[in-house]
Amino acid sequence: MNRLTLSVVALVVAVLPFAPLFLNTYQVDVLNSIGLYALLALSLNLILGEAGLFDMGHAAFYAMGAYTAAILNTHYQIPILWTLPLSGLAAGAFALLVARPVIHLRGDYLMIVTIGVGEIVRIALVNDVFGITGGANGIFGISRPKLFGWVIRRPEEFFYLIWGFVALTIFLFLRLKQSRFGRALNYLREDEVAAEGSGIDTDAYKLAAFGLGAAWAGMAGTLFAAKMTIISPESFSFWESVMLFMIVILGGAGSVLGVLLAAFLVIGLPELFRELAGARMLVFGLVMMVMMVVRPQGLWPAQTPRISLAALTGARKP
Amino acid sequence: METLVADGMSPARVPTEGMSLLVLRDLTKRFGGLTAVNAVSFAVEEGSVVGLIGPNGAGKTTVFNLITGHYRPDHGQILFDDRPLAGLRTHRIIARGIARTFQNIRLFQRLTAIENVLAGCHYRMRSGIVGGMLRLPAQRREEREALDRALQELEFVGLQSQAAVLAKNLAYGDQRRLEIARALATQPRLLILDEPAGGMNEQETEALIGLIAQIRARGVTILLIEHDMRLVMRACEKLVVLEYGGKIAEGTPDQIRRDPRVIEAYLGAGDDD
């Protein structure tokens, strides 16, 4: 990273925590949306960017998390934030279940299966499976989250909850990227046969990528349910999965910073140009086409030499 | 390797065919109507360098793919260290102590050389998602040790100065050597090299012969496929010759050089160089 980008990143990190002080409520709400999409895109990045598995049904895991949280909260009065690990587990377990039989599929085939899973989940929700999802109307009356006795209700308060979780996610995911687990995902993205031939259980790691990415999307779903207090199937449409896919590819698959930047652009820019909302899809389409031709590696590709020479020479010292 | 020899003497594993590390018995693999490997049997002695040679399409790489579990044999047995390998998935076979390189180099192109070698360290490591996220002391120690081991292997093949270079940016010969370093990082007992000199110039091949000797000096048994006859004749002490999926000869390089069937099938077909 050169000095200019480093100072821009430092500036954003320094200013962002104070954003609610000088932005109006609507603008803060947009930032909250960006935060949620950033979380989702970071979770998809594990699957798509790091492991190279084409998941175009990520909204299904998001929905699993949101509905788990909403049902536990409205039926069993479990405080919404307490459901965070549970909805993560539910989404992760669901992902493992549906991915297990299709994990050997590659590229386009896997993508079609994930699209199918996304649609099945959405249609199941609309049809009120098990009579607990509220059908097309969804679930309402989800209680406000409470953190250390403080009830979170205003967008300014949600801002800190959501972006706090984003910050934690970035911290954990950046570390994960430079670990045995993170490398294993990269190996299977680069060459599955060579990864298996180097002693890596590729099936297990593909499943783990799906499970972890889905679990994180599930937790983002909990935050979404808490923020909206109402959830319905239309929030988890195929289009959401496509948007997330686009954010990851546009930002630079495997790049945490690129994905964050793309979340800002894809979710934030349309809000800045509201009067041109009708042209949004046209612009997105054009941007994607130009990007794929001019800069297929993404806006801000993953930094390549991730183990620095200093670390290398340091390791050799006795 | 002394310990390994001692191990082989233990009553639990009485060697059945001398001190063979790898034994192929009656190995057969068919693809549709084509019999790619037909009842091939041979043994690789512990500590030796064995060459598998034969004209293109003779089934050499298929034999390798059978050993490493990429394919399942239709018939026959593969014993490694007197235990059968058939049915195991590739990563389990690697964990048993077999490592390989590929005919058409398969590196992790967009990762650095050191990251490529770290792949070989993977299965001996323990840490998972939580360890990686939290960087607990045990995980950091493990990472340091793996990095150290990976650097040793890079140094062993002479690539220490290229540690931070992306695999795709390495010279061709260096890519081949990086693949060997990655394979060695798994700490194998048997190293399988599929045309290691493929695409190498004369100096690089010369260096490779030296490297093979060094690997052998570490106590690693080597089985290799190679078309470069000078390399095969100098590096190997035993050769197995395949033609049309079947074994037509087996012996020392000198015996093979004089074998009339081999001359007809292979050497007579025109020198590679």
Chai-1 contact restraints between the chains, C-beta under 6 A:
chainA,res_idxA,chainB,res_idxB,connection_type,confidence,min_distance_angstrom,max_distance_angstrom,comment,restraint_id
A,L172,B,M133,contact,1.0,0.0,6.0,A-B,restraint_1
A,R175,B,M133,contact,1.0,0.0,6.0,A-B,restraint_2
A,R175,B,R135,contact,1.0,0.0,6.0,A-B,restraint_3
A,L176,B,G132,contact,1.0,0.0,6.0,A-B,restraint_4
A,L176,B,M133,contact,1.0,0.0,6.0,A-B,restraint_5
A,S179,B,G132,contact,1.0,0.0,6.0,A-B,restraint_6
A,R180,B,M125,contact,1.0,0.0,6.0,A-B,restraint_7
A,R180,B,S127,contact,1.0,0.0,6.0,A-B,restraint_8
A,F181,B,G128,contact,1.0,0.0,6.0,A-B,restraint_9
A,F181,B,I129,contact,1.0,0.0,6.0,A-B,restraint_10
A,F181,B,G132,contact,1.0,0.0,6.0,A-B,restraint_11
A,Y187,B,F108,contact,1.0,0.0,6.0,A-B,restraint_12
A,Y187,B,A119,contact,1.0,0.0,6.0,A-B,restraint_13
A,E190,B,F108,contact,1.0,0.0,6.0,A-B,restraint_14
A,D191,B,R106,contact,1.0,0.0,6.0,A-B,restraint_15
A,D191,B,F108,contact,1.0,0.0,6.0,A-B,restraint_16
A,A194,B,R106,contact,1.0,0.0,6.0,A-B,restraint_17
A,E196,B,T90,contact,1.0,0.0,6.0,A-B,restraint_18
A,E196,B,H91,contact,1.0,0.0,6.0,A-B,restraint_19
A,G197,B,T90,contact,1.0,0.0,6.0,A-B,restraint_20
A,G197,B,R100,contact,1.0,0.0,6.0,A-B,restraint_21
A,S198,B,A119,contact,1.0,0.0,6.0,A-B,restraint_22
A,S198,B,G120,contact,1.0,0.0,6.0,A-B,restraint_23
A,G199,B,H91,contact,1.0,0.0,6.0,A-B,restraint_24
A,G199,B,I94,contact,1.0,0.0,6.0,A-B,restraint_25
A,G199,B,A95,contact,1.0,0.0,6.0,A-B,restraint_26
A,G199,B,H122,contact,1.0,0.0,6.0,A-B,restraint_27
A,G199,B,Y123,contact,1.0,0.0,6.0,A-B,restraint_28
A,G199,B,T186,contact,1.0,0.0,6.0,A-B,restraint_29
A,I200,B,H91,contact,1.0,0.0,6.0,A-B,restraint_30
A,I200,B,H122,contact,1.0,0.0,6.0,A-B,restraint_31
A,D201,B,H91,contact,1.0,0.0,6.0,A-B,restraint_32
A,P305,B,T112,contact,1.0,0.0,6.0,A-B,restraint_33
A,P305,B,A164,contact,1.0,0.0,6.0,A-B,restraint_34
A,I307,B,I114,contact,1.0,0.0,6.0,A-B,restraint_35
A,L309,B,A164,contact,1.0,0.0,6.0,A-B,restraint_36
A,L312,B,A163,contact,1.0,0.0,6.0,A-B,restraint_37
A,A315,B,R144,contact,1.0,0.0,6.0,A-B,restraint_38
A,A315,B,L147,contact,1.0,0.0,6.0,A-B,restraint_39
A,A315,B,D148,contact,1.0,0.0,6.0,A-B,restraint_40
A,R316,B,L151,contact,1.0,0.0,6.0,A-B,restraint_41
